[in-house]
């Protein structure tokens, strides 16, 4: 709940109180220099009325808090505050007058001075009521606006995190199902290879679970996981593909989205290695380029081979994750040139 901004901290209250002290000094100077009343009367009048208004001003927070613009028509709001301003001025002037009379021992000269200045005192009381109430309205609506921005930002972050988790969970099962099918076939053909594949898959899943909550990871860690994945696929496809890694040392500590490489190589194996009888070379190239870390995944393919059917989930997920994490939609390129299929990722260096 929004509270009175003047009472929120000691500094705010000091500034507020200092304002009324300065106003009291100005009043004393005006009374003594221009109206020509004695200093004692000027001092009593200025301090009592200004300090009373200072204290009452703190209570003007409540009309602003409980007469919101959303619930009442504008005319009703002005009417309510008009009545409030008149009542507040009447209370202020009555209390102040009797306090000063008691201090000055019922000085008749002061009573005459008070009655002569009563009209502009009423105006000042109502004016300060409206000024302070307006200030409180500004604070209430500005604070509410800031709270809505924070709430919307938090909600947006939660939605983004949920989307990213959903995308990651779409990637991992796809590979697991393929591996389980391969292991099922290998158990009848080569039990040792099936055992090796099970152990490597267990290591792969252990890494995945350990890093599941991370949105980003060092490229060096992702490379370890990628090699583990390719070892599993090597058991399945034997010598049907080679893997070449060309990674500049300066790139290894770069943060990249977690599990970003494995689905891209899975895509290459599915659409190139699986579909051709020729040997396929999978190549990973990584280097710094301007404000980006450029990661290239490429493979040769047989243009005469019938393309396998697929949902395209892997590449779509990678593109969506890059957009959600970096808020840029130009961080992934897909190219086909001279029987080479190439995917290029651009990871911002200041991510």
C-alpha positions as CSV (number, residue, x, y, z in Angstrom):
1,X,0.0,0.0,0.0
2,X,1.2,3.5,-0.9
3,X,2.0,5.5,2.3
4,X,2.4,9.2,2.9
5,X,5.6,10.1,1.0
6,X,6.6,12.8,3.5
7,X,6.6,10.3,6.3
8,X,8.3,7.5,4.3
9,X,11.8,8.6,5.4
10,X,13.5,11.1,7.7
11,X,15.0,13.1,4.9
12,X,11.6,13.8,3.3
13,X,10.2,15.0,6.6
14,X,13.2,17.3,7.2
15,X,12.7,18.9,3.8
16,X,9.0,19.4,4.4
17,X,9.6,20.9,7.9
18,X,12.4,23.2,6.6
19,X,10.0,24.5,4.0
20,X,7.5,25.7,6.7
21,X,10.3,27.2,8.8
22,X,11.5,29.3,5.8
23,X,7.9,30.3,5.2
24,X,7.6,31.4,8.8
25,X,10.7,33.5,8.5
26,X,9.3,35.2,5.4
27,X,6.0,35.9,7.2
28,X,7.8,37.5,10.2
29,X,9.8,39.8,7.8
30,X,6.6,40.8,6.0
31,X,4.7,41.5,9.2
32,X,7.5,43.5,10.8
33,X,8.7,45.4,7.7
34,X,5.5,46.1,5.8
35,X,2.5,45.7,8.1
36,X,4.4,47.2,11.0
37,X,3.3,45.0,13.8
38,X,5.6,44.3,16.7
39,X,8.2,41.5,16.5
40,X,6.6,39.4,19.3
41,X,3.2,39.3,17.6
42,X,4.7,38.6,14.2
43,X,6.8,35.8,15.7
44,X,3.9,34.2,17.5
45,X,1.5,34.5,14.5
46,X,4.0,33.2,11.9
47,X,5.3,30.2,13.9
48,X,1.9,29.1,15.3
49,X,-0.1,29.3,12.0
50,X,2.7,27.9,9.8
51,X,3.6,25.0,12.2
52,X,-0.2,24.2,12.6
53,X,-0.6,24.1,8.8
54,X,2.6,22.0,8.6
55,X,1.1,19.4,10.9
56,X,-2.3,19.5,9.3
57,X,-0.7,19.2,5.9
58,X,0.3,15.6,6.8
59,X,-3.3,14.7,7.2
60,X,-4.3,16.0,3.8
61,X,-2.8,12.8,2.5
62,X,-6.0,10.9,3.4
63,X,-8.5,12.9,1.3
64,X,-6.2,12.3,-1.7
65,X,-5.8,8.6,-0.9
66,X,-9.5,7.9,-0.3
67,X,-11.1,10.2,-3.0
68,X,-9.5,8.7,-6.1
69,X,-10.3,10.0,-9.6
70,X,-11.3,6.5,-10.8
71,X,-14.3,6.3,-8.4
72,X,-15.8,9.8,-8.5
73,X,-16.8,12.3,-11.2
74,X,-14.6,15.4,-11.5
75,X,-17.2,17.8,-10.2
76,X,-17.8,15.6,-7.1
77,X,-14.1,15.5,-6.4
78,X,-13.8,19.3,-6.6
79,X,-16.8,19.7,-4.4
80,X,-15.5,17.3,-1.8
81,X,-12.1,18.9,-1.7
82,X,-13.7,22.4,-1.6
83,X,-15.6,21.4,1.5
84,X,-12.5,19.8,2.9
85,X,-10.5,22.9,2.3
86,X,-13.0,25.2,4.0
87,X,-13.3,22.9,7.0
88,X,-9.5,22.5,7.3
89,X,-9.0,26.3,7.0
90,X,-11.7,26.9,9.7
91,X,-10.1,24.4,12.1
92,X,-6.6,25.9,11.3
93,X,-7.6,29.5,11.9
94,X,-9.7,28.8,15.0
95,X,-7.0,26.8,16.8
96,X,-4.3,29.2,15.8
97,X,-6.2,32.2,16.9
98,X,-6.9,30.9,20.4
99,X,-3.4,29.6,20.9
100,X,-1.9,33.0,20.0
101,X,-4.4,34.9,22.2
102,X,-3.4,32.8,25.1
103,X,0.3,33.5,24.4
104,X,-0.3,37.2,24.0
105,X,-2.6,37.5,27.0
106,X,-5.7,38.5,25.0
107,X,-4.0,41.3,23.2
108,X,-6.9,43.3,21.6
109,X,-4.6,44.7,19.0
110,X,-3.8,41.2,17.8
111,X,-7.6,40.4,17.5
112,X,-8.1,43.5,15.4
113,X,-5.1,42.5,13.2
114,X,-6.4,38.9,12.9
115,X,-9.9,40.0,11.8
116,X,-8.4,42.4,9.2
117,X,-6.3,39.7,7.7
118,X,-8.9,36.9,8.0
119,X,-10.1,36.9,4.3
120,X,-6.6,36.3,2.9
121,X,-5.9,33.8,5.7
122,X,-8.9,31.8,4.5
123,X,-7.7,31.9,0.9
124,X,-4.2,30.8,2.0
125,X,-5.6,27.9,4.0
126,X,-7.7,26.7,1.1
127,X,-4.9,27.2,-1.3
128,X,-2.4,25.2,0.7
129,X,-5.0,22.5,1.2
130,X,-5.4,22.2,-2.6
131,X,-1.6,22.4,-3.3
132,X,-0.7,19.7,-0.8
133,X,-3.6,17.5,-1.9
134,X,-2.5,17.9,-5.6
135,X,1.0,17.0,-4.6
136,X,-0.3,13.8,-2.9
137,X,-2.3,12.9,-6.0
138,X,0.8,13.2,-8.2
139,X,2.7,11.0,-5.8
140,X,-0.1,8.4,-5.7
141,X,-0.4,8.1,-9.4
142,X,3.3,8.2,-10.1
143,X,4.0,5.5,-7.5
144,X,1.1,3.4,-8.9
145,X,2.4,3.8,-12.4
146,X,5.9,2.7,-11.3
147,X,4.4,-0.3,-9.5
148,X,2.4,-1.3,-12.6
149,X,5.6,-1.1,-14.7
150,X,7.5,-3.4,-12.3
151,X,4.6,-5.8,-12.1
152,X,4.3,-6.0,-15.9
153,X,8.1,-6.5,-16.2
154,X,8.0,-9.3,-13.6
155,X,5.1,-10.9,-15.4
156,X,6.9,-10.6,-18.7
157,X,10.0,-12.2,-17.3
158,X,8.0,-15.1,-15.9
159,X,6.3,-15.6,-19.2
160,X,9.7,-15.5,-21.0
161,X,11.2,-18.0,-18.5
162,X,8.2,-20.3,-19.0
163,X,8.6,-20.1,-22.8
164,X,12.3,-20.8,-22.6
165,X,11.7,-23.9,-20.4
166,X,9.0,-25.1,-22.8
167,X,11.4,-24.8,-25.8
168,X,14.1,-26.7,-24.0
169,X,11.8,-29.5,-23.0
170,X,10.7,-29.8,-26.7
171,X,14.3,-30.3,-27.7
172,X,15.6,-32.9,-25.3
173,X,12.8,-35.6,-25.6
174,X,13.3,-35.6,-29.4
175,X,16.9,-36.7,-29.1
176,X,16.1,-39.2,-26.2
177,X,13.5,-40.9,-28.3
178,X,15.9,-41.3,-31.2
179,X,18.6,-42.7,-28.9
180,X,16.3,-45.2,-27.2
181,X,15.2,-46.5,-30.7
182,X,18.9,-46.9,-31.6
183,X,19.7,-48.7,-28.4
184,X,16.7,-51.0,-28.9
185,X,18.1,-52.0,-32.3
186,X,21.7,-52.4,-31.0
187,X,20.7,-54.8,-28.2
188,X,19.9,-57.4,-30.9
189,X,23.0,-56.7,-33.0
190,X,25.9,-55.7,-30.6
191,X,25.3,-55.8,-26.9
192,X,28.6,-54.1,-26.1
193,X,27.8,-51.1,-28.3
194,X,24.4,-50.9,-26.8
195,X,25.9,-50.9,-23.3
196,X,28.4,-48.1,-24.2
197,X,25.6,-46.1,-25.7
198,X,23.5,-46.5,-22.5
199,X,26.4,-45.2,-20.4
200,X,27.1,-42.3,-22.6
201,X,23.4,-41.4,-22.8
202,X,23.3,-41.5,-18.9
203,X,26.2,-39.0,-18.8
204,X,24.5,-36.8,-21.4
205,X,21.2,-36.8,-19.4
206,X,23.2,-36.1,-16.1
207,X,24.7,-33.0,-17.7
208,X,21.3,-31.9,-19.1
209,X,19.6,-32.2,-15.7
210,X,22.5,-30.5,-13.8
211,X,22.3,-27.5,-16.1
212,X,18.6,-27.5,-16.8
213,X,17.8,-24.4,-14.8
214,X,20.6,-22.4,-16.5
215,X,19.6,-20.2,-19.4
216,X,23.3,-19.8,-20.4
217,X,26.5,-21.7,-20.1
218,X,30.1,-21.4,-21.2
219,X,30.8,-22.5,-24.7
220,X,33.5,-24.9,-23.4
221,X,30.9,-26.7,-21.3
222,X,28.5,-26.9,-24.3
223,X,31.3,-28.4,-26.4
224,X,31.9,-31.2,-23.8
225,X,28.2,-32.0,-24.0
226,X,28.2,-31.9,-27.8
227,X,31.2,-34.3,-28.0
228,X,29.3,-36.7,-25.7
229,X,26.2,-36.5,-27.9
230,X,28.4,-37.1,-31.0
231,X,30.0,-40.1,-29.3
232,X,26.5,-41.6,-28.9
233,X,25.7,-41.0,-32.6
234,X,29.1,-42.4,-33.6
235,X,28.1,-45.7,-32.0
236,X,24.9,-45.6,-34.1
237,X,26.4,-44.5,-37.4
238,X,30.0,-45.7,-37.0
239,X,32.1,-44.1,-39.8
240,X,29.3,-42.3,-41.7
241,X,30.4,-38.9,-40.4
242,X,33.4,-37.0,-39.1
243,X,33.5,-34.1,-36.7
244,X,35.9,-31.2,-37.1
245,X,36.1,-28.6,-34.4
246,X,37.7,-25.1,-35.1
247,X,37.1,-23.0,-32.1
248,X,39.3,-20.1,-31.2
249,X,40.5,-20.2,-27.6
250,X,39.0,-16.7,-26.9
251,X,35.5,-18.1,-27.6
252,X,35.6,-20.9,-25.0
253,X,34.5,-18.7,-22.1
254,X,31.7,-17.0,-24.0
255,X,28.3,-17.5,-22.5
256,X,25.9,-19.1,-25.0
257,X,22.3,-20.4,-24.5
258,X,22.2,-23.7,-22.7
259,X,21.7,-26.8,-25.1
260,X,22.1,-24.6,-28.2
261,X,24.5,-26.8,-30.2
262,X,23.2,-30.3,-29.7
263,X,19.9,-29.8,-31.5
264,X,21.7,-28.2,-34.5
265,X,24.0,-31.2,-34.9
266,X,21.0,-33.5,-34.3
267,X,19.4,-31.7,-37.3
268,X,22.5,-32.3,-39.4
269,X,22.7,-36.0,-38.6
270,X,19.0,-36.4,-39.3
271,X,19.0,-34.6,-42.6
272,X,22.5,-35.4,-43.9
273,X,24.1,-38.4,-42.3
274,X,20.9,-40.5,-42.2
275,X,19.9,-39.7,-45.8
276,X,23.2,-40.4,-47.7
277,X,25.5,-43.3,-48.2
278,X,28.5,-41.0,-48.6
279,X,30.6,-39.8,-45.6
280,X,29.4,-36.5,-44.1
281,X,31.7,-34.0,-42.5
282,X,30.2,-32.0,-39.6
283,X,32.1,-28.9,-38.9
284,X,31.9,-26.4,-36.0
285,X,33.7,-23.0,-36.4
286,X,33.7,-20.4,-33.7
287,X,35.4,-17.0,-33.7
288,X,34.9,-13.4,-32.5
289,X,33.6,-11.0,-35.1
290,X,32.9,-7.4,-34.2
291,X,30.4,-7.3,-31.3
292,X,29.5,-11.0,-31.7
293,X,30.7,-14.5,-31.2
294,X,30.1,-16.2,-34.6
295,X,29.3,-19.9,-34.4
296,X,29.0,-21.8,-37.7
297,X,27.7,-25.3,-38.0
298,X,28.0,-26.8,-41.4
299,X,27.8,-30.2,-43.2
300,X,27.9,-31.5,-46.7
301,X,24.8,-33.2,-48.1
302,X,23.6,-35.2,-51.1
303,X,21.3,-33.0,-53.2
304,X,20.0,-36.1,-54.9
305,X,18.8,-37.7,-51.7
306,X,15.2,-37.5,-50.9
307,X,14.7,-35.0,-48.1
308,X,13.5,-36.5,-44.9
309,X,10.2,-35.3,-43.4
310,X,10.4,-33.3,-40.2
311,X,8.5,-30.8,-38.2
312,X,11.3,-28.3,-38.1
313,X,11.0,-28.0,-34.3
314,X,14.7,-27.9,-33.7
315,X,15.6,-24.9,-35.8
316,X,12.4,-23.1,-34.9
317,X,13.2,-23.6,-31.2
318,X,16.8,-22.3,-31.6
319,X,15.5,-19.2,-33.4
320,X,12.8,-18.6,-30.7
321,X,15.3,-19.0,-27.8
322,X,17.7,-16.5,-29.3
323,X,14.9,-14.0,-29.8
324,X,13.7,-14.5,-26.2
325,X,17.1,-14.3,-24.6
326,X,18.7,-11.5,-26.6
327,X,15.6,-9.6,-28.0
328,X,17.0,-9.6,-31.5
329,X,15.5,-11.5,-34.4
330,X,18.6,-11.5,-36.7
331,X,20.9,-13.8,-34.7
332,X,20.5,-16.9,-36.9
333,X,21.1,-17.5,-40.6
334,X,20.4,-20.7,-42.6
335,X,22.2,-21.1,-45.9
336,X,22.6,-23.8,-48.6
337,X,25.6,-23.3,-51.0
338,X,27.5,-25.8,-53.1
339,X,26.0,-28.8,-51.4
340,X,26.9,-27.3,-48.0
341,X,24.2,-26.7,-45.4
342,X,25.3,-24.0,-43.0
343,X,23.7,-22.5,-39.9
344,X,25.3,-19.3,-38.5
345,X,24.6,-18.1,-34.9
346,X,25.5,-14.6,-33.7
347,X,25.9,-14.4,-30.0
348,X,26.1,-10.8,-28.7
349,X,29.4,-10.3,-26.8
350,X,27.7,-8.0,-24.2
351,X,25.0,-10.6,-23.4
